[in-house]
Structure formats: structure tokens, C-alpha cells
Amino acid sequence: MRINKKASIELGISTVVVLVIAMVLIAGGVAFIRGFLNKGTAELTKGFDLSELGTQPTAIEPLVFVQGTGLSMKSGSENEVKVGFFNAKSGEVNTKIQFSSCTSMPDDCGSGAVPIMTSVAKRIPSGSAFGFVTLVKASCLSSSDHKTPIKLSAGNYICNLQAVIVNADGAPSTEVLPEKQFIFEVTP
């Protein structure tokens, strides 16, 4: 049995070419995904121009959002919600926005459940305002595993939105800054 050396060299070269092409495609895919994720984080952390708000956040009304007195979303959908916050405290605060409570949440969400909200913490100097870009999902987390999203039932919920100080470890502190009550309408 005789092996054709020319064929075995060609097989080796074509294998190397395929591996190089595969590595280039993988590197390109990783770079694209990393850029996409970094852009999303940058969009959440940069905030927005407070002139977009109908009412500017002040020491008297420190928490306002673009939607006014209510928020309407389709069940299970995710929307960007813009919230303005004014720091009336005497020093700088590392703050984020979150839901604190909502009435009539579905039973499978469990007691104390709130809609899903993502907000990035931001350092805000005393006497300054900042426009937070948050992501709100018309879902809650399952009471059984606290990971599985459950679509909110259609209806009106009375919810509280709050600004909280974030500790050095990234967890919200027990010190609550302003809170605002609003109607959260969920449509089918």
C-alpha cells in the first residue's frame, strides 16, 4: 500500500486553511458580541437630556418620569422608561431606580413581588439632577425560583417607584430616597 504524499500535504494545508478561517470568524463574532453588550451598558449609564421630561426633577418633586402619572405596557413586553431624579441630600449619592411595591400582583409572583426593572447606579452630586434610562418588563419573577419571568395579568397596578442609595458592594441600602406612586396599566 502506497500513500500519495502530495495528497496528504494538500489535506494538511486545506485543514490549516479551514482552521484559520474558523478562528477569524470566531474572533469576529466575539468582538461583535462584546461591542454590542458594551454599547447597551453605555446606553443605560449615559442617561438622557432632562429637557425631555415634562416636569424637571427638583427638591420639591425629586422623582419624575417621562410618562407623567402612569405607565402602560403590553403584558410580558419590555420598554425603556426614563426617570429623572434630583439629589436633595447634602452630599453625593450613588443611586439607582427600582420598584418598591405594587398592588394586586399575580399569585404565582408571590407576596412583595414587583415588575422587573433594570437600572444602573449613578453617582449624583448634591443639588444635581440626572436622567436615568431604565428597562421595565411587564413581568415579575416566579416565587418558586425567583428566576423565571411570569407575564403580568392585564389590569391596573398601583406601584411605587423609588430612588435608593447603592452600597459599595452594589446592593441597595436600606436608606430610601424619594418615592413616587403611579398607575401601571398592563394590556393583553
N, C-alpha and C positions, 0 to 999 in steps of 0.2 A: 504494500500500500504506500503510495507516494503522495505527499502533501504538496499542494501548489503553494509555494512561498509567496508568490505575487498576490494571490487571493487572500492569504492570511494577513498580509500587510495592508491590503485595501480594507479588509474588515476592521482592522485595528484603527486605521485612520478615520473611517466613517463613524466608528463608535466614539472616538475622541471628538469629532465634529458635532455629533448629536449631543454629547455631554456638555460641550462648551455652549451650544445654543440653549440647552435646558438651563444651565446656570445663569446665562444672561437673562432669560425670561423670568426666572425665579427672582433674581436681584431686582429686575424692573418692577415686578409685582409687589415685592416687599417695599420698595421705595414709594410706589404709588399709594399703597395702603397706609404707610407711615405718614405721608404728606396729607392724605385725606383726613386721618384722625387728628393730626396736629392742627389742621385748618379748622376742624369742628371745635376743638378746645379753644383755639384762638377766638373764634366767633362768640363763644359763650363768655370768655373772660374780658373781651374788649368793651362790652356794654353797648349802649346806644345813646344817641343825642337826646337829652332830656326835653328838648323842644317838641318832640313827638307826642309828649303827654299833654292831655287837655289841661290838667292841673299840675303845676310843679310841686314836687315834694318840699315841704317847709317844716319848721319846728312845730307848727300847729297841726299840720297834716303830713307826717313824715313818711307815710307809705301810700303810694298811689300806683295804679296800673292803667295801661292804655285803654283797656276795655271799659273803664268807668266803674259802674257799680255791679257789674255782672260779667260772667264768662259763659259762653255757650260753645259746646263741643259735641261731636258725634261720639257715641259710646265706643270705647276702645281706641279712638284716634289720639294722635299726639300733635300738639300745637306749640308754637313759640308764644310765650306770654312775656310782655315787657313790663317790668315793675321798677318804679322809681323809689329810692329810699334817701332820706335826709338824716344825717347823723347829728342829733342834738346833744349828744353826750359831750363831756368836757375833754375827752381825748380820742385818739384814733381807735377805731374798732375794726376787727376782722369779721365781716358779716356775710351771711348768706340768707336766701329767702326760702321759706318752706311752708307747707300747710301745717297748721297746728291741730285742727279738728274739722269735722264735717258731720252734719246730722244725717240720719237715715241711710247709712252705708249698707250695702248688701250683707246679709248674714254670713256668707262664706268669706267675707273680708275680715270678720272678727271685730270685737269692740276696739274702739280707738283708732280704727283704720282711716287712712286719708288717701286721696288720689296721689298718684306717683308724680313727683316733681324733681327735676334736676336743676340745681343752681350751683355755680362756682363761687367760692368765698372770695371776697374782695376787701382790701384794706381801704377804709374811708376815713379821711381826716375829720376832725371836729368841725361842725358848721358847713360841711360839704354834702352834696347830693351825688348819687350815682345811679345810672340806669342799668339794672340787671336784665339780661336776656335769660329767661328760664324755659325749660321744656316741661310741659304738663301733659300727662297722659290720662285720658278719661277711663282709668282702670285703677284698681287697688291691688295690693299683694295678698295672696291667699293666707288665711290664718293658719293653715296647716304647715306650710313650709316657708312662708314669708319670702318666696322667690317667684312663684307662679303668678303672672298678672291675670286678673279677673276683670272683665269688662264691667263698667258700672251700668246699672239698670237705668233706663230712660227715666227722667224726672228732674226735679229741682232739689238741690242740696244747699244748705246754708253752711258755708265754710269760712274758716278764719285763716288768713294769710299772715305770716309773721316774719319779721327780721330777727335773726338770732346771732349772737356772738359765737364765733367758732374758736375752739381751743387750739392750742399748738399742735395737738395730735389729729386735728381735722374734724373732731366730733363737736356737735353743737353743745354749747354750755347750757346750764340751767337758767342763765340770765336772758330773759326775753326782752327784746327791744319792741318797738311798736307792732301792733296787730290791727288788721283790718278785716271786717266781716263783709262778705259779698254772697251773691246768689250764683251758684254753679249749675247751669242748665245742661243736662245731658240729653241729647236727642238720639232716637234709634238709628 
